[in-house]
Amino acid sequence: RGSPMSKKFSPQAASSPPSQASFRLSEPPSFRWFRDLPGMQRPASVPPEADAEERRRLQAKVNSLEEQIANLQRQHLAAIEALEVDYERRLEDRTRHAALQLQRLQSEQREFTQAYQELDLYAARLEADRVGARHAQAQLIGERDRARRDVDELRQLVEQYEIERVARARNPFSEVPGAQDGEYPESAIHRVSSVRQVLRATPSMSEELEPGVQTSVATRRVG
């Protein structure tokens, strides 16, 4: 009979599989949690061929996933490039459209500036015309006043002439010197007046005389 230690390390004891308790006692305590995981416990009946097949299947799946990842990366890069191209195209279109709008606005601004300048020139011409019209109006007012004064003077002269004409027509001997003062007799006055009427008689003066006076003058001429 040997000791328990000799039984434990005997060939019979080594050929028999160790129990769970003895395995747990023999393994380090820090790895017990890793052994107790459900995925790490593999049945002892799995052959090596099955393990290799599983490895090939997993490798194929890994290769497929890597290919899918590469495809996704290529698609992602293609999408990014398409977005960049579309963004650049839209940016170029917007820039061109903004440039056209800027040109149109600048053209309209030039037209408005030219129109404002023309309006300023037109306003200046209107102001000059207004000043000239006011000056001309003042001149016309002065000429009108002078014409009114001339008309008034002419009217006074006509009235004075009319008064003298009427007085002369009523008293044809008033032009004889000394007739009113009694220096000459009536016969002398009559003869002098008749001679003066004959010498001064003109169509215009005869037309201005009244009909009765013309008849008396003609009678005196005949007599």
C-alpha positions, 0 to 999 in steps of 0.5 A: 500500500502506498501513500495517497501521493503515490496513488495520485501519480501512478500510471493508472491514475494518470491514464484516467481522466481527471475529475472536474474538482481535481482539474479545478484544483490543478489549474490557476485560479485566475483562469477559472472564469475563462474556462467556465464561459459557455462558448469555450467548452467544446465537446470532446467528440468533435473530430479535427476534420470538422474543426478544419471545415469550421475554420474554412467556413469562418474564413470564407465568411470573413472573406465575404465580409471583407469583400462586402466592406470593400464594396461598401467602402468603394460605394461610399467613396463613389457616393462622396465623389458624386456628392462632391461633383454635384456640389461643385456643379451646383456651386458653379451654376449658382456662381454663374447665375449670381454673376449674371444677376450682378451684371444685370444689376450693374447694367440697370444701375448704369441705366438708372445713373444715366437717367438720373443725370438726364433728369438733372440736366432736364431739371437744370434746363427747366430752371434756366427756362423758368428764369428766362421766362421770368426775365422775359415776363418782366420785360413784357410787363415793362413793355406793356406798361410803356405801351399803356403809357403810350396809349394813354398819351395817344388817347390824351392827344386824340382827345385834345385833337378832337376837342380842338377839331370840334371847336374849330368846326364850330367856330372856323374864324377862331384861327384868325389872329385878333379875331377874338380880340376885335382888332379886325372887322368882320369882313376882313376876318371872313376874307382871311378865313376863307383864304386860309381854308382854301389854302389849307383845305385837304381831303383829310381835313375836309373829311374831318369837318362836319357836313354843315361846315363843309357846306358853309365853306363851299358856299363861302368859296363860291361867294 
